């Protein structure tokens, strides 16, 4: 075996042990990934090779493969470095070869790592290493330590007396102890298990009222701090309001270090104990505490990103209203409301600006303009942005339609990120001659038609479903959110002839460059009539076709399977199936009764096992089926438009807009989302993570309290009774991190205050 093959074999062994998966599954998955296959493609079309691993498992292998590859590369560098120094013993090599953690690997390398000039270095230059060796041997039990050190006094070398000699030797021993991998592991373990994060207010901020008040005098075990509290405290520290420190079990740690260096009674015992204290306070504690604070931050980042990813996943896969002519309205007061009409495919038809809220003089004209654009473009649904003047615009629209005896569905649509899209490169390319506000109205209309197709044009961080998104690791956040978007897009499938280049770019194997190339080719040559036509697109090669074709749909194409998730590599197989039951492919596609006649076992072989064949059979029954659920709109009460209209005990319908570790925020149509704390979620949301509340879900809530002055609303799902049938999706989970945050019944006051709620004790 070559060195690279040995390295891969070692990595696969690590992955198998860590994940519990069969080595063959991992080997095949790693091979596919290294060949350039995408995660959606592997999960959907290579089930036989992977043993039916899902996207979560494949992404886990992908992430851990990168980790262990970096580990192996670093391991070889370290071994070479120590070997060059002539210090690589068989025992050390075995220990370095066996470690599977980067921190442990670096601990083992620390004694051999080139260092800047330290106190120990200076002591060695003064000839004190033999004294340090004498002290470490601990063989002298009689006499005086000062007398024993007298032989090392040398004024010319900067050692004027025995005390200085012993002090220098202590520095050498302290550095040896601090470089000992086992000692560092002990300090790291106990500090993590028993360390307490302490937050205090910066003195000159003590009298100021800030959102970090609950942390002015606060402490919590480091390993137990929830993500939102850790990120809140770090933000407070970054903004100069808080000071954070780590309280450690010093007595226990010092006792452990002294036990490591002191083997028995000797004349140097007190000096050895001093070396242990110096090692801890000066060398070990500062680095370990920084390391563990970073570890806590990384864990907080991971949980926050996980919550963000789940929210984004559910938002992207919200049920679409479908191919209907929609009027999008971006509401405004003084500047007017922008109306934009789009056809069934989202193509822009026309726009108008009306001013229904600037005085009675323009009210009738506004009504006339609204009815005119509805009639001219045969509008079937109306989408209204839920921002400023949203409810006022909804009421105006309902009254206008009622007076004209027109019945059209009116839906409030989240406009988070619409302004970001309006000013983006994508929007400028789509509508170079339109004003930003008109682009926003178009986006609102399209969000109702197909949330996924429109929201992929917006930076996920601007969509408003995250928490502390600017405080977490940005590279990790981007990778996670890109994975979610890729997963969602390929889960649903993309219409090749209507998708924007932005949507096409998330199809497996495509990317932004090819997405733009496909869009340009389509504009110049007309719609595609077959998947094979993709091969005519410049730079669209066989690999891109293999990865993407199964996720691209063509309605009314030449081949009946082009509007299905059946991959072109299996067309001949399906054609054989149709021939074997003596019907045409057209008759088989979309005919469940005929599809049931197929005996799948007859076709097992040549890379197509029962998992792939079963997928093909399901597609034949319902080709091109959208896996998202049926669209359903929330029913806001017309008489509830402002916080002041709310009364305690009211039962209302609302839409989940954001889910956090401490609860869910709900839009009930009053311009300010209310908070359902985790303790007020229904039991089914608390007990089953897969049934947890989701962004976009329609729920029934009870108003617990409303504070118009502070714009704070407390809601309860638990006390509101059964909610309407959910309009959210399925059971697919696109991220491989455990669900969390919905398991406690106690009121998390600190989380509430961090979110902007002022908590006041009663009684």
C-alpha positions in Angstrom: 0.0 0.0 0.0 1.2 3.5 -0.7 1.4 6.1 2.0 -1.8 7.8 0.7 -3.7 4.5 0.7 -2.5 3.7 4.3 -3.7 7.2 5.3 -7.1 6.7 3.8 -7.4 3.3 5.4 -6.6 4.8 8.8 -9.2 7.6 8.2 -11.9 5.1 7.3 -11.1 3.0 10.4 -11.5 6.2 12.5 -14.8 7.1 10.8 -16.2 3.6 11.2 -15.4 3.6 14.9 -16.8 7.1 15.4 -20.0 6.7 13.4 -20.7 3.0 14.0 -21.2 2.6 10.2 -20.0 -0.3 8.2 -16.5 0.3 6.8 -17.7 -0.7 3.3 -20.4 2.1 3.5 -17.8 4.6 4.5 -15.2 3.4 1.9 -17.8 3.7 -0.9 -19.0 7.1 0.3 -15.5 8.5 0.6 -14.7 7.2 -2.9 -17.8 8.9 -4.3 -17.0 12.2 -2.5 -13.4 12.1 -3.7 -14.6 11.5 -7.3 -16.6 14.8 -7.0 -20.1 13.4 -6.4 -22.4 15.8 -4.5 -24.2 14.8 -1.3 -27.8 15.0 -2.7 -26.7 12.9 -5.7 -25.1 10.2 -3.5 -28.1 10.1 -1.2 -30.6 9.8 -4.0 -28.9 7.9 -6.8 -26.2 5.8 -5.1 -28.0 4.0 -2.4 -26.7 0.6 -3.2 -23.1 1.8 -2.8 -23.7 3.6 0.5 -26.0 1.1 2.1 -28.9 3.7 1.9 -27.1 6.4 3.9 -29.1 9.6 4.1 -27.9 13.2 3.6 -27.2 13.7 7.3 -25.0 10.7 7.5 -23.2 11.5 4.3 -22.5 15.1 5.3 -21.2 13.8 8.7 -18.8 11.5 6.8 -17.8 14.5 4.6 -17.1 16.7 7.6 -15.3 14.1 9.6 -13.3 13.1 6.6 -12.0 16.6 6.3 -11.2 16.6 10.0 -9.3 13.3 10.0 -7.5 14.3 6.7 -6.2 17.4 8.4 -5.3 15.4 11.5 -3.3 12.9 9.4 -1.5 15.6 7.5 -0.6 17.3 10.8 0.5 14.0 12.3 3.0 13.3 9.5 4.4 16.9 9.9 4.9 16.4 13.6 6.5 13.0 13.3 8.9 14.3 10.7 9.8 17.3 12.9 10.5 15.1 16.0 12.4 12.6 13.9 14.6 15.4 12.5 15.4 16.3 16.1 16.5 12.7 16.8 13.9 12.4 19.6 11.3 10.1 18.1 11.2 7.0 20.3 9.0 3.9 19.4 6.8 4.7 22.4 6.2 8.3 21.3 5.6 7.3 17.7 3.0 4.8 18.8 1.2 7.3 21.0 1.2 9.9 18.2 -0.1 7.4 15.7 -2.9 6.3 18.0 -4.4 9.7 18.8 -7.5 10.8 17.0 -7.8 14.3 18.5 -6.0 17.4 17.4 -5.7 18.8 20.9 -4.0 15.6 22.1 -1.7 15.6 19.1 -0.6 19.1 19.8 -0.1 18.3 23.5 2.3 15.4 22.5 4.2 17.7 20.2 4.5 20.6 22.6 7.8 19.5 24.3 9.4 19.3 20.8 7.8 22.3 19.3 10.3 25.2 18.6 9.7 27.8 21.3 10.4 31.5 21.7 13.0 32.4 24.4 11.4 31.5 27.8 12.5 31.6 31.4 13.4 28.0 31.1 15.4 28.7 28.0 17.4 31.3 29.9 17.9 28.9 32.8 19.3 26.2 30.4 21.6 28.8 28.9 22.9 29.4 32.5 23.8 25.8 32.9 21.0 24.9 35.3 19.4 21.9 33.5 21.6 19.4 35.5 20.3 21.0 38.7 16.7 20.5 37.4 17.5 16.9 36.7 18.9 16.5 40.2 15.8 17.9 41.7 13.5 15.8 39.5 15.3 12.6 40.6 14.4 13.3 44.2 17.1 11.1 45.5 18.5 13.4 48.1 16.7 13.2 51.4 19.2 14.8 53.7 21.0 18.1 53.6 20.0 21.5 52.3 18.6 22.4 48.9 20.6 25.6 48.9 23.8 23.7 49.7 23.1 21.3 46.8 22.5 24.2 44.4 25.8 25.9 45.4 27.7 24.0 42.8 25.7 25.7 40.1 26.5 29.3 41.2 28.3 31.2 38.4 28.2 35.0 38.5 29.5 35.3 35.0 26.4 33.3 33.7 24.0 35.3 35.8 23.7 32.9 38.7 24.9 34.9 41.7 23.7 32.6 44.5 21.9 29.2 45.2 18.5 30.8 45.4 18.7 32.1 41.8 20.0 28.7 40.8 17.0 26.9 42.3 14.6 29.5 40.9 16.0 28.9 37.4 15.8 25.1 37.9 12.1 25.5 39.0 11.4 27.3 35.7 12.9 24.4 33.8 10.8 21.9 35.8 7.7 24.1 35.4 8.1 24.1 31.6 8.6 20.3 31.6 5.4 19.8 33.6 3.5 22.3 31.4 4.6 20.4 28.3 3.5 17.0 29.7 0.5 15.8 27.6 -1.0 13.8 30.5 -0.8 16.8 32.9 -2.4 19.1 30.3 -5.2 16.6 29.7 -5.9 16.4 33.5 -6.1 20.2 33.8 -8.3 20.4 30.7 -10.7 17.7 31.9 -11.1 19.1 35.4 -11.4 22.7 34.2 -14.1 21.7 31.8 -16.0 19.5 34.2 -15.8 22.0 37.2 -15.0 25.4 35.7 -17.5 28.2 36.2 -18.0 31.1 33.8 -18.2 34.3 35.8 -19.7 37.5 34.3 -19.5 40.9 35.9 -20.3 44.4 34.7 -17.5 46.8 33.7 -17.4 49.3 36.7 -18.3 52.4 34.6 -21.3 50.6 33.1 -22.8 49.5 36.4 -25.5 52.2 36.5 -26.4 51.9 32.9 -29.5 50.0 31.7 -28.5 47.6 29.0 -29.8 44.3 27.6 -27.1 42.5 29.5 -28.3 43.5 33.0 -29.0 39.9 34.0 -25.3 39.2 33.5 -24.0 42.0 35.7 -23.3 39.5 38.5 -23.8 36.1 37.1 -22.1 32.7 37.0 -22.8 29.3 35.5 -20.9 26.0 35.0 -19.0 26.3 31.8 -20.0 23.0 30.3 -23.7 23.7 31.0 -24.2 27.2 29.6 -26.8 27.1 26.8 -25.9 28.5 23.5 -27.9 31.7 23.6 -26.5 32.6 27.1 -22.9 32.0 26.1 -23.3 34.1 22.9 -25.1 36.8 24.8 -22.3 37.1 27.4 -19.6 37.1 24.7 -21.5 39.9 22.9 -21.7 41.8 26.2 -17.9 41.4 26.6 -17.3 42.5 23.0 -19.5 45.6 23.5 -17.5 46.5 26.6 -20.3 46.0 29.0 -19.3 42.7 30.6 -16.1 41.1 31.9 -15.8 37.4 31.6 -13.5 35.1 33.6 -13.2 31.4 34.4 -13.3 30.2 38.0 -11.4 26.9 38.2 -11.0 24.2 40.9 -7.5 25.4 41.6 -6.9 23.4 44.8 -7.7 20.1 43.1 -5.7 21.0 40.0 -2.6 22.0 42.0 -2.9 18.9 44.0 -3.0 16.8 40.8 0.1 18.6 39.4 2.0 18.3 42.6 1.2 14.6 42.7 2.6 14.3 39.2 6.0 15.9 40.0 6.5 15.0 43.7 7.3 11.3 44.1 8.2 11.3 47.7 10.1 13.1 50.5 13.3 14.9 49.3 15.2 18.1 50.2 13.7 19.6 47.0 10.0 18.9 47.8 9.0 22.5 48.4 10.8 23.6 45.3 9.1 20.9 43.2 5.7 22.1 44.6 6.6 25.6 43.7 7.4 24.3 40.1 3.9 22.8 40.0 2.3 26.1 41.0 4.4 28.0 38.5 3.5 25.6 35.8 -0.2 25.9 36.5 -0.5 29.6 37.0 2.0 30.9 34.5 2.0 28.3 31.7 -1.0 25.8 31.8 -4.0 27.8 33.1 -3.8 30.7 30.7 -3.7 28.5 27.6 -6.2 25.9 28.8 -8.7 28.5 29.9 -8.4 30.2 26.5 -8.8 26.9 24.8 -11.9 25.9 26.8 -13.5 29.3 26.4 -13.1 28.7 22.7 -14.5 25.2 23.0 -17.6 26.6 24.8 -17.9 29.2 22.1 -17.6 26.6 19.3 -20.3 24.5 21.0 -22.6 27.6 21.3 -21.9 28.4 17.7 -22.8 24.8 16.6 -26.1 24.8 18.5 -27.0 28.3 17.3 -26.2 27.4 13.7 -28.2 24.2 14.1 -31.2 26.1 15.2 -30.7 28.6 12.3 -30.4 25.7 9.9 -33.6 24.0 11.0 -35.5 27.3 10.8 -34.1 28.0 7.3 -34.9 24.4 6.2 -38.6 24.8 7.2 -38.9 28.3 5.8 -37.5 27.2 2.4 -39.8 24.2 2.3 -42.9 26.1 3.3 -45.9 25.1 1.1 -46.1 27.1 -2.2 -49.3 28.6 -3.4 -48.4 27.4 -6.9 -48.8 28.7 -10.4 -51.3 31.5 -9.9 -51.3 35.1 -11.0 -50.4 37.1 -7.9 -50.4 40.7 -7.0 -47.5 41.5 -4.6 -47.9 44.5 -2.4 -45.0 46.2 -0.5 -46.9 48.4 1.9 -45.9 51.9 2.8 -47.5 55.0 4.5 -46.0 58.3 3.4 -44.2 56.9 0.3 -47.2 54.8 -0.8 -47.7 51.1 -1.4 -46.0 49.5 -4.4 -48.2 46.9 -6.3 -46.6 44.5 -8.7 -48.4 41.8 -10.7 -46.7 38.5 -11.9 -48.1 35.7 -14.0 -48.2 32.0 -13.2 -44.5 31.5 -13.7 -43.5 34.6 -11.8 -43.0 36.8 -14.9 -43.4 40.5 -14.1 -46.5 42.0 -15.7 -46.9 45.5 -14.5 -46.9 47.8 -11.4 -48.5 50.8 -9.8 -48.1 52.9 -6.7 -51.1 53.8 -4.5 -51.5 56.1 -1.5 -54.5 54.8 0.5 -53.1 56.0 3.9 -52.2 59.7 3.1 -55.7 61.2 3.4 -59.2 60.8 2.1 -58.4 62.7 -1.1 -56.3 59.8 -2.5 -58.4 57.0 -1.1 -60.8 56.6 -4.0 -58.0 56.8 -6.5 -56.1 54.1 -4.7 -59.2 51.8 -4.7 -59.6 52.4 -8.4 -55.9 51.7 -9.2 -56.0 48.5 -7.1 -59.1 47.2 -8.9 -57.7 48.1 -12.2 -54.4 46.2 -11.9 -56.4 43.2 -10.5 -58.7 43.2 -13.5 -56.0 44.0 -16.2 -53.8 41.1 -15.1 -56.5 38.6 -14.0 -55.1 38.3 -10.5 -55.9 35.2 -8.6 -54.2 35.9 -5.2 -52.8 38.9 -3.3 -49.6 38.8 -1.3 -49.1 41.6 1.2 -45.7 42.2 3.0 -46.0 42.0 6.7 -43.9 45.1 7.5 -44.9 48.7 8.2 -48.5 49.4 7.2 -49.0 45.7 6.3 -52.2 45.2 8.4 -53.5 48.6 7.3 -53.0 47.6 3.7 -54.6 44.3 4.3 -57.7 46.0 5.7 -57.9 48.5 2.9 -57.6 45.7 0.3 -60.3 43.6 1.9 -62.7 46.5 2.1 -62.0 47.5 -1.5 -62.6 44.0 -2.8 -65.7 43.6 -0.7 -67.2 46.8 -2.0 -66.5 45.6 -5.6 -68.0 42.1 -4.7 -64.6 40.4 -5.6 -63.4 37.4 -3.7 -59.7 36.8 -3.8 -57.4 35.1 -1.2 -55.3 37.7 0.6 -52.1 36.4 2.3 -49.7 38.2 4.6 -46.2 37.3 3.5 -42.9 37.8 5.4 -40.9 40.5 3.8 -37.7 39.7 5.7 -34.8 40.1 3.3 -36.9 41.6 0.5 -35.0 44.8 0.6 -31.7 42.9 0.5 -32.9 41.1 -2.6 -34.1 44.4 -4.2 -30.6 45.9 -4.0 -28.8 42.7 -5.0 -27.0 41.9 -8.2 -29.6 39.2 -9.0 -32.4 41.8 -8.8 -30.5 44.3 -10.9 -30.0 41.6 -13.5 -33.6 40.5 -13.5 -35.1 44.0 -13.4 -32.5 46.6 -14.4 -35.1 49.3 -15.2 -37.2 49.0 -12.1 -37.1 50.8 -8.8 -35.9 49.0 -5.7 -39.3 49.1 -4.1 -41.0 47.6 -7.2 -38.5 44.7 -7.1 -39.5 44.2 -3.5 -43.1 43.9 -4.4 -42.3 41.4 -7.1 -40.3 39.4 -4.6 -43.3 39.3 -2.2 -45.5 38.0 -4.9 -43.1 35.3 -5.9 -42.6 34.3 -2.3 -46.2 33.4 -2.1 -46.0 31.4 -5.4 -42.9 29.5 -4.4 -40.9 30.4 -1.2 -38.0 28.2 -2.1 -37.4 29.6 -5.6 -37.5 33.2 -4.3 -35.7 32.9 -1.0 -32.6 31.3 -2.5 -31.8 34.7 -4.0 -31.4 36.2 -0.5 -28.4 35.8 1.8 -29.9 33.4 4.4 -28.6 35.6 7.2 -30.9 38.3 6.1 -34.1 36.2 6.2 -34.5 36.7 9.9 -34.7 33.1 11.2 -31.5 33.0 13.1 -30.2 34.0 16.5 -26.8 35.7 17.1 -26.0 35.0 13.5 -23.4 37.7 13.4 -21.6 36.4 16.5 -21.1 32.8 15.4 -18.3 31.4 13.2 -19.1 32.8 9.8 -17.4 30.1 7.8 -19.3 27.4 9.7 -22.5 29.3 9.4 -22.2 29.7 5.6 -21.3 26.1 5.1 -24.2 24.9 7.1 -26.8 27.2 5.5 -25.5 26.5 2.0 -25.9 22.8 2.8 -29.5 23.4 3.9 -30.3 25.4 0.7 -28.7 22.7 -1.5 -30.6 19.9 0.4 -33.9 21.8 0.1 -33.6 22.7 -3.6 -32.7 19.1 -4.6 -35.3 17.6 -2.4 -38.0 19.5 -4.2 -36.5 19.5 -7.7 -36.2 22.5 -10.1 -38.1 23.4 -13.3 -35.3 23.7 -15.8 -37.3 26.2 -18.0 -38.5 28.6 -15.4 -35.9 28.6 -12.6 -33.7 31.6 -12.1 -29.9 31.1 -12.4 -29.8 31.6 -8.6 -32.1 28.6 -8.0 -30.3 26.6 -10.7 -26.9 27.3 -8.9 -28.0 25.2 -6.0 -28.8 22.1 -8.1 -26.3 19.3 -7.4 -23.3 19.7 -9.7 -24.3 23.0 -11.2 -23.1 26.1 -9.2 -23.4 29.8 -10.0 -21.3 29.7 -13.2 -23.2 26.9 -14.9 -26.5 28.3 -13.5 -25.8 31.5 -15.4 -24.7 29.6 -18.5 -28.0 27.5 -18.5 -30.0 30.7 -18.1 -28.2 32.5 -21.0 -28.6 29.4 -23.3 -32.3 29.3 -22.4 -32.8 33.0 -23.2 -30.9 32.6 -26.5 -32.4 29.3 -27.7 -35.7 29.0 -26.0 -36.9 26.5 -23.5 -35.3 23.0 -23.2 -37.4 20.2 -24.6 -35.3 17.4 -23.1 -32.7 16.9 -20.4 -30.2 15.9 -23.0 -30.4 19.5 -24.3 -28.3 20.4 -21.3 -25.3 18.9 -23.0 -25.4 21.8 -25.5 -24.9 24.4 -22.8 -21.3 25.7 -23.0 -19.0 24.0 -20.4 -21.8 21.7 -19.2 -20.0 18.3 -19.3 -20.8 14.7 -18.5 -20.0 15.0 -14.8 -22.3 18.0 -14.4 -25.1 16.2 -16.3 -24.7 13.0 -14.1 -24.9 15.0 -10.9 -27.7 17.4 -11.8 -30.1 15.8 -14.4 -32.2 13.9 -11.9 -33.0 17.0 -10.0 -34.1 19.1 -13.0 -37.6 18.8 -14.4 -39.0 19.6 -17.8 -42.8 19.8 -18.1 -44.2 18.5 -21.4 -40.7 17.4 -22.6 -40.0 14.9 -25.3 -39.3 12.1 -22.8 -42.1 11.4 -20.3 -39.5 10.8 -17.5 -37.9 14.2 -17.9 -40.5 15.6 -15.5 -39.7 13.0 -12.8 -36.9 12.3 -10.4 -35.9 9.2 -12.4 -32.3 9.7 -13.5 -31.6 9.5 -17.2 -29.1 6.7 -16.5 -32.2 4.5 -15.7 -34.4 5.5 -18.6 -33.6 2.3 -20.6 -34.4 0.2 -17.5 -37.8 1.9 -17.1 -38.5 1.5 -20.8 -37.8 -2.2 -20.4 -40.2 -2.4 -17.5 -42.9 -0.8 -19.7 -42.2 -3.3 -22.5 -42.3 -6.2 -20.1 -45.9 -5.4 -19.0 -46.8 -4.6 -22.7 -47.6 -0.9 -22.4 -45.9 2.3 -23.7 -43.7 4.4 -21.4 -46.3 7.2 -21.7 -49.0 4.9 -20.4 -46.8 3.7 -17.5 -45.8 7.1 -16.3 -48.3 8.5 -13.9 -50.3 5.3 -13.8 -50.2 3.8 -10.3 -52.2 0.7 -11.3 -49.9 -0.2 -14.1 -46.8 0.6 -12.0 -48.0 -1.9 -9.4 -47.7 -4.7 -11.9 -43.9 -4.3 -12.1 -42.0 -7.1 -10.3 -39.0 -5.1 -9.1 -37.0 -8.2 -8.2 -36.7 -9.0 -11.9 -34.6 -5.9 -12.4 -32.1 -6.1 -9.6 -28.5 -5.9 -10.9 -26.1 -3.7 -12.7 -26.0 -1.2 -9.9 -29.7 -1.0 -9.4 -30.8 -2.7 -6.2 -34.2 -2.7 -4.5 -33.7 0.8 -2.9 -33.2 2.5 -6.3 -35.9 0.4 -8.0 -38.4 1.3 -5.2 -37.6 5.0 -5.8 -38.2 4.6 -9.5 -41.6 2.9 -8.8 -42.7 5.7 -6.6 -41.8 8.2 -9.2 -43.7 6.3 -11.9 -46.8 6.6 -9.7 -46.5 10.3 -9.2 -44.0 11.8 -11.6 -42.9 15.4 -10.8 -44.8 15.4 -7.5 -44.0 18.4 -5.3 -43.1 16.8 -1.9 -44.1 20.0 0.0 -47.5 20.1 1.7 -50.6 21.9 0.6 -50.6 25.7 1.0 -52.5 27.2 3.9 -52.7 30.8 5.1 -53.0 32.1 8.6 -56.3 33.8 9.5 -55.5 37.0 11.3 -58.4 38.8 13.0 -59.4 42.0 11.2 -60.0 43.8 14.5 -56.5 43.1 15.9 -53.9 45.3 14.2 -51.9 46.9 16.9 -50.5 45.7 20.3 -53.0 48.0 22.0 -55.8 45.9 20.5 -54.7 42.8 22.4 -56.3 41.7 25.6 -55.1 39.0 28.0 -56.8 35.7 27.3 -57.5 36.3 23.6 -57.1 33.2 21.4 -55.6 34.1 18.1 -54.1 32.4 15.1 -50.5 33.1 14.1 -47.4 32.0 12.2 -44.1 30.9 13.7 -41.5 33.3 12.4 -38.4 32.1 14.4 -37.5 29.3 16.7 -34.8 29.7 19.4 -33.4 27.7 22.2 -35.8 29.3 24.6 -39.0 29.4 22.6 -40.7 30.5 19.4 -41.7 33.9 18.1 -45.1 34.2 16.5 -46.6 36.7 14.1 -50.2 37.4 15.1 -50.6 40.4 12.8 -49.7 43.3 15.0 -46.3 44.3 13.6 -44.5 42.8 16.6 -43.9 39.1 17.1 -44.9 37.6 20.4 -42.8 35.1 22.3 -44.1 31.6 23.2 -41.6 30.6 25.9 -40.5 26.9 25.9 -42.6 26.4 29.0 -45.7 27.4 27.1 -45.2 25.1 24.1 -47.7 22.2 23.8 -46.5 18.8 25.1 -46.2 17.3 21.7 -43.7 20.0 20.7 -41.6 19.4 23.8 -41.5 15.6 23.9 -40.8 14.8 20.2 -38.0 16.8 18.5 -39.3 15.8 15.1 -42.6 17.3 16.0 -41.1 20.5 17.4 -42.5 23.9 16.3 -41.2 24.9 12.9 -40.8 28.2 11.1 -43.8 28.8 8.9 -46.1 26.7 11.0 -49.6 28.0 11.7 -50.5 27.8 15.4 -53.2 28.9 17.8 -52.0 31.0 20.7 -53.4 32.6 23.8 -52.3 36.1 24.8 -50.8 36.0 28.3 -49.7 39.7 28.4 -49.1 42.6 26.0 -47.1 45.7 26.8 -47.6 48.3 24.0 -45.0 50.7 25.6 -42.2 48.2 25.5 -43.6 46.3 22.5 -43.5 42.9 24.2 -46.1 40.2 23.8 -46.1 36.9 25.8 -48.1 34.1 24.3 -48.9 30.4 25.0 -49.6 27.5 22.7 -50.2 25.1 25.6 -53.2 27.1 26.9 -54.7 27.9 23.5 -56.1 24.5 22.6 -55.5 22.4 19.4 -53.8 24.3 16.6 -55.0 24.2 12.9 -53.5 21.6 10.7 -49.9 22.5 10.1 -48.8 23.8 6.7 -45.2 22.8 7.3 -43.3 19.9 5.9 -42.7 16.3 6.4 -40.3 14.5 8.7 -37.1 15.1 6.6 -34.3 16.5 8.8 -31.5 18.0 6.7 -29.0 18.7 9.5 -27.2 16.0 11.4 -27.2 17.7 14.8 -29.5 16.7 17.7 -32.6 18.7 18.2 -32.3 20.7 21.4 -33.8 23.5 23.4 -37.4 22.2 23.9 -36.9 20.0 26.9 -37.3 22.2 30.0 -40.4 23.4 31.7 -38.9 26.1 33.8 -39.1 29.7 32.8 -35.7 30.9 31.5 -35.8 34.5 32.7 -32.3 35.2 31.5 -33.1 34.1 28.0 -36.2 36.2 28.0 -34.3 39.3 29.1 -31.6 38.7 26.5 -34.3 38.6 23.9 -35.5 42.0 25.0 -38.1 41.3 27.6 -38.0 43.0 30.9 -38.6 40.5 33.7 -40.1 41.8 37.0 -40.4 39.6 40.0 -43.8 39.5 41.8 -44.5 38.9 45.5 
